[in-house]
Amino acid sequence: MSEVQEKDNFWLYIVIGIVFFAGAIFMVKNSESDKYDRAAQLIAEDSSNSAYRNK
């Protein structure tokens, strides 16, 4: 009688999980980067628009 060993996919599941997690972090980071463009533009025009003014 021959026994068939099932392949262990533990490391494959770990790698897939890491790839999905990194992809989610990358997508969130890219969607947040445009959030402050308008504020940066206003600060570039007039530095008094910044909350971190020199005293």
ZIBELDA-V367526 format. One line per field, one symbol per residue. burial: + if it has 16 or more other ideal C-beta (glycine too) atoms within 10 Angstrom, else -. A space follows every 10 residues. Layout:
burial = ???
//
This chain:
burial = ---------- ---------- ---------- ---------- ---------- -----
//
